[in-house]
Amino acid sequence: MKHLLTICATALLLALPVGTQAQKTFSGLDPARFETQIDGKKTALYTLRNQYGLEACITNYGARLVSLMVPNWNGRFEDIVLGYDNVMDYHTKGQNFGATVGRYVGRISGPSFMLDGKLYLLQSDGKGHISHGGKPGFQNRVWDVLEQDRNRLVLRYVSPDGENGFPGELTVTLTYTLTEQSTLDVDFKATTTKPTVLNLTNHSFFNISGDLTRDVLSQNLWIDSRRIATYDSNKNVNGKFLVVHHTPFDFTKPRQIGERIDMDHPQLKITGGYDHAFVLRHPGDISKPSAIVYDAQSGRTLTVYTTEPALQVYTGNGLKGNQVGKEGIKYQRRTGLCLETQHLADAPNKPHFPSTVLRPGETWHSKTVFKFTTDPPVMKGVPQAASKK
């Protein structure tokens, strides 16, 4: 009976129109609640679907992933990302649910950096650094919609020369694709008019259980990393690395996220849980999985592939139940897992970190693939079992 209901729901879903003309979404979001003007530009909700019934809803405000409907082991579709059901909450509540964060995700100390012998002073938050590109950042901008079809949405934002102190007019194109292979692809390209630095990511809070009232601590996590970038006592990257072997950060074999999250470790005390950049062993190689998350209750597996050299893993330690999201859910501590593919924080001031410099005439390209399956053995066997098909 459950399978019959799923088939009927999927048939109804595929019959619905896509884009802002849709009167309803499979997730239950009302597109009308995303239609307004912010900073003189129109915002809207855009819906992507594939032939198997997967649905991604995206708003051009902050180029955000708002909802992602994915089936569990018996075919039941559920939303697996945290977020709001209207655009004004995204605009006023200051949370990065699903957002495209930039110009530079993470902190840059100073806040300043030297490039080609010139010192660039960045917007200061009064604490000696700039975080997530400053305010407003890319997550607070209305992006232009260039193209849309059933599976794909192309967005663009042009960041003016000097925005929050960053040099160069930067043109960023972001393509979301919901493929027939049950992946959500996040593909960035950027060009600049002056030498600059750049570090973009998608900041979705995943909870692949489909129950956004549950924490993520029982979910199993594997990461293709043997080192993390460490913080000083003020949560600024200090330029050092910690080998994860024999520490709570060792996910080279699948472990429950909550198994060691509250252990007495200096790095965990600084952040109140996981909020660290894991240095990936195969940077630039999108054919190899970077991380795998498995939820036994739903049977869902999320596998992450990326061209980026690091993965920021954040376990929603700062959620306090005061953010009321979709369906009136109050998001409690650790009910979301961020898997932010990126370069390292403060790389412009750490020459031994992978470079984030982009120059005129070059095209910066970053791609991340989030693949969804219901294949529990992935987490019980070798990581190669999750290799991209």
C-alpha positions in Angstrom: 0.0 0.0 0.0 2.9 2.4 0.9 4.5 1.8 -2.5 1.1 2.5 -4.3 0.8 5.8 -2.4 4.3 6.7 -3.3 3.7 5.9 -7.0 0.5 8.0 -7.0 2.3 10.9 -5.2 5.1 10.8 -7.7 2.7 10.8 -10.7 0.9 13.8 -9.2 4.2 15.5 -8.6 5.4 15.0 -12.2 2.2 16.4 -13.5 2.7 19.7 -11.7 4.2 22.7 -13.6 7.7 23.7 -12.6 9.1 27.1 -11.7 7.3 30.0 -10.1 4.0 29.2 -11.9 3.6 26.0 -9.8 0.7 26.4 -7.3 2.1 23.9 -4.9 5.3 21.9 -4.4 5.7 18.3 -3.3 7.4 19.7 -0.2 4.3 21.8 0.6 6.0 25.1 0.1 3.9 27.9 -1.2 5.8 29.8 -4.0 3.7 32.9 -3.3 5.5 33.3 0.0 8.8 33.7 -1.8 7.6 36.4 -4.2 8.5 39.9 -3.1 11.2 42.5 -3.7 14.4 42.9 -1.7 16.8 45.7 -2.5 14.7 46.5 -5.6 15.0 43.0 -7.1 12.3 40.3 -7.4 12.6 37.1 -5.4 10.9 33.8 -6.2 10.9 30.1 -5.6 12.1 27.7 -8.3 11.3 24.0 -8.4 13.5 21.2 -9.9 12.4 17.6 -10.3 13.6 14.4 -11.9 11.7 11.5 -13.3 11.9 9.6 -10.0 10.1 12.2 -8.0 13.0 13.9 -6.3 12.4 17.6 -5.9 14.6 20.6 -5.0 13.2 24.0 -4.2 15.5 26.9 -4.5 15.1 30.7 -4.0 17.2 33.3 -5.8 17.5 35.1 -2.5 21.0 34.0 -1.5 20.9 31.2 -4.1 19.5 29.0 -1.4 18.4 25.4 -1.3 15.1 25.6 0.6 13.8 22.0 0.5 15.0 18.7 -0.9 12.5 15.8 -1.2 14.2 12.4 -1.2 12.7 8.9 -0.7 13.6 6.7 2.2 14.1 2.9 2.0 10.4 2.1 1.4 9.8 5.0 -1.1 8.4 7.6 1.3 9.5 11.1 0.2 10.6 13.5 3.0 12.4 16.9 3.2 16.0 16.5 4.3 17.2 20.0 4.7 16.5 22.7 7.3 15.0 26.0 6.2 12.2 28.5 6.3 8.8 28.4 4.4 9.0 32.1 3.3 11.7 34.4 1.9 11.3 37.1 4.6 12.5 34.8 7.3 15.6 34.2 5.3 16.0 37.9 4.9 15.5 38.9 8.5 16.6 36.0 10.7 20.3 35.9 9.7 20.7 32.1 9.4 22.6 30.5 6.5 20.2 27.6 5.9 20.8 26.4 2.4 22.7 29.6 1.4 25.5 30.3 -1.1 28.1 31.9 1.2 30.7 34.3 -0.2 32.8 36.1 -1.2 34.8 34.1 1.3 33.3 31.5 3.5 35.0 31.2 6.9 37.1 33.9 8.6 39.9 36.1 7.2 42.0 37.5 10.1 43.0 41.1 10.3 40.6 41.5 8.6 43.0 42.1 5.7 45.3 40.3 3.3 48.3 41.1 1.0 48.1 40.3 -2.7 50.7 41.3 -5.2 52.3 43.6 -2.7 49.1 45.5 -2.0 47.2 45.5 1.4 43.5 45.1 1.2 41.5 46.1 4.3 38.2 44.2 4.6 35.0 44.9 6.4 35.5 44.4 10.1 33.1 42.8 12.5 34.9 44.4 15.4 36.5 41.1 16.5 39.6 41.1 14.3 38.2 39.3 11.4 35.7 39.2 8.6 33.4 36.1 8.5 31.6 34.6 5.5 32.4 37.5 3.3 30.9 40.2 5.5 27.5 41.8 5.6 25.7 41.7 3.3 27.4 38.7 1.8 26.4 36.6 -1.2 23.9 34.9 1.0 22.0 38.2 1.4 21.9 39.1 -2.2 19.1 38.6 -4.8 20.7 36.6 -7.7 19.6 36.9 -11.3 18.0 33.9 -12.9 19.6 33.1 -16.3 18.0 29.8 -17.2 15.6 27.2 -15.8 14.2 24.0 -17.0 12.8 20.9 -15.2 16.1 19.7 -13.9 18.4 22.8 -13.9 18.5 26.4 -12.5 21.3 28.8 -13.5 21.8 31.8 -11.2 24.3 34.8 -11.4 25.5 37.4 -9.0 27.9 40.2 -10.0 29.8 41.4 -6.9 31.1 45.0 -7.4 34.7 45.9 -7.1 35.4 46.8 -3.5 32.3 45.0 -2.0 33.1 44.6 1.7 36.7 45.4 0.8 37.3 42.7 -1.7 39.0 43.8 -5.0 37.7 43.2 -8.5 34.3 43.0 -10.0 33.5 39.3 -9.6 30.9 37.5 -11.8 29.7 34.3 -10.3 27.5 31.8 -12.1 25.9 29.0 -10.1 24.2 26.0 -11.7 22.0 23.7 -9.6 21.1 20.4 -11.4 18.9 17.7 -10.1 20.0 14.7 -12.2 18.3 11.5 -13.2 21.1 9.7 -11.2 19.6 11.1 -8.0 22.2 13.7 -7.4 22.0 17.4 -6.7 25.0 19.0 -8.4 26.2 22.4 -7.3 28.5 24.0 -9.9 30.2 27.4 -9.5 32.1 29.4 -12.1 33.6 32.9 -11.5 35.7 35.5 -13.3 37.2 38.8 -12.0 38.4 42.1 -13.3 41.2 42.4 -10.7 43.3 39.8 -8.7 41.2 38.8 -5.8 40.5 35.9 -3.4 37.4 33.7 -3.5 36.0 30.8 -1.4 32.3 29.8 -2.0 30.2 27.0 -0.6 26.7 25.8 -0.2 25.7 25.9 3.4 22.8 23.4 3.6 21.9 21.9 6.9 21.2 18.2 6.1 19.2 15.8 8.2 18.8 12.7 6.0 16.5 11.0 8.5 13.7 13.1 7.1 12.6 13.9 10.7 13.9 17.5 11.2 13.0 17.2 14.9 15.6 14.5 15.5 19.3 15.2 16.0 21.9 13.8 13.7 24.0 12.1 16.3 22.9 8.5 15.5 23.8 8.9 11.8 27.0 7.3 10.6 29.7 9.4 9.0 32.8 8.6 7.0 35.3 11.2 5.8 38.2 10.8 3.4 40.5 12.8 5.6 43.4 12.2 8.0 43.9 15.9 9.1 41.9 18.8 10.3 42.8 22.5 10.4 42.9 23.6 14.0 41.7 26.7 15.8 43.2 29.0 18.5 41.1 29.7 21.6 39.2 32.4 19.7 38.1 30.0 16.9 40.5 31.5 14.4 42.4 29.0 12.1 46.0 29.0 13.5 47.7 27.5 10.4 48.3 24.2 12.0 46.9 20.7 11.4 45.9 17.9 13.6 46.3 14.2 12.6 42.9 12.7 13.3 44.2 9.2 14.3 43.3 8.4 17.9 41.2 11.6 18.2 37.4 12.3 18.1 37.9 13.6 14.6 38.8 10.2 13.1 36.1 9.3 10.7 38.4 7.2 8.4 36.1 4.4 9.4 32.3 5.0 9.7 31.3 6.1 13.2 28.1 7.6 14.7 28.4 11.3 14.7 27.5 11.5 18.4 29.9 8.8 19.5 32.7 11.1 20.5 31.3 14.6 19.9 31.3 15.5 23.6 34.7 14.1 24.5 37.2 16.1 26.5 39.2 17.4 23.6 40.6 21.0 23.3 39.3 21.5 19.7 35.8 20.3 20.6 35.7 22.6 23.6 36.4 25.6 21.3 33.5 24.8 19.0 31.1 22.9 21.2 31.0 20.0 18.8 32.2 19.5 15.3 32.8 22.7 13.3 36.1 21.9 11.6 37.7 21.8 8.1 38.7 18.3 7.2 41.6 18.3 4.7 40.6 15.8 1.9 43.0 13.2 0.7 42.1 13.5 -3.0 41.6 17.2 -3.6 40.3 18.0 -7.1 39.3 14.5 -7.8 35.5 14.4 -8.0 35.5 10.7 -9.0 36.2 9.7 -5.3 33.8 10.2 -2.5 34.8 12.8 0.1 32.2 11.9 2.7 29.4 9.5 3.3 26.5 9.8 5.7 24.1 7.0 6.5 20.9 7.0 8.5 19.8 3.5 9.6 16.2 4.5 10.4 15.4 5.9 6.9 17.9 3.9 5.0 19.1 7.0 3.2 22.8 7.5 2.3 24.3 10.8 1.2 27.6 10.7 -0.6 29.5 13.9 -1.3 31.9 14.3 -4.2 33.8 17.6 -4.7 36.7 19.3 -6.5 37.4 21.3 -3.4 40.4 20.5 -1.0 38.5 20.6 2.3 35.1 19.8 3.9 33.8 21.9 6.8 31.7 19.6 9.0 29.3 21.5 11.3 26.9 19.7 13.5 24.5 22.5 14.2 25.9 23.2 17.7 24.6 26.7 17.6 21.0 25.8 17.0 18.9 26.6 20.1 15.3 26.0 19.2 14.7 29.7 18.5 14.7 29.2 14.8 11.2 28.2 13.7 11.4 26.5 10.3 9.2 24.7 7.8 6.1 23.1 9.3 6.6 25.1 12.5 9.5 23.0 13.6 11.8 24.6 16.1 15.3 23.5 15.1 17.1 22.2 18.2 20.8 21.8 18.8 22.5 19.3 16.4 19.4 18.7 14.2 21.4 19.6 11.1 24.7 18.5 9.5 26.5 20.9 7.2 29.0 19.4 4.7 30.5 22.6 3.3 33.0 21.8 0.4 35.5 24.7 0.3 39.1 25.9 0.7 40.5 26.6 4.1 39.6 29.7 6.1 42.2 32.5 6.2 44.1 31.0 3.2 45.0 34.6 2.0 47.1 34.9 5.1 48.4 31.4 5.2 50.7 30.8 2.2 51.0 27.1 3.0 47.3 26.6 2.6 45.9 25.9 -0.9 45.6 29.2 -2.8 42.3 31.0 -3.2 43.6 33.6 -5.6 41.7 34.3 -8.8 43.2 36.5 -11.5 41.8 38.3 -14.6 41.6 36.0 -17.6 41.1 32.9 -15.4 37.9 31.1 -14.7 37.4 29.7 -11.2 35.5 26.4 -11.1 34.2 24.4 -8.2 31.8 21.5 -8.4 30.1 19.4 -5.6 27.8 16.5 -6.1 25.4 15.3 -3.4 24.3 11.8 -4.3 21.3 10.1 -2.6 20.7 6.4 -2.4 18.9 3.9 -0.1 21.8 1.4 0.1 22.7 0.6 3.7 25.7 -1.7 2.8 27.6 1.5 1.6 28.4 2.3 5.2 29.1 -1.3 6.2 31.7 -2.0 3.6 34.7 -0.3 2.1 34.3 3.4 1.0 34.7 2.4 -2.7 31.2 0.8 -2.5 29.9 4.3 -2.8 31.8 5.2 -5.9 30.0 7.4 -8.3 28.0 5.7 -11.0 
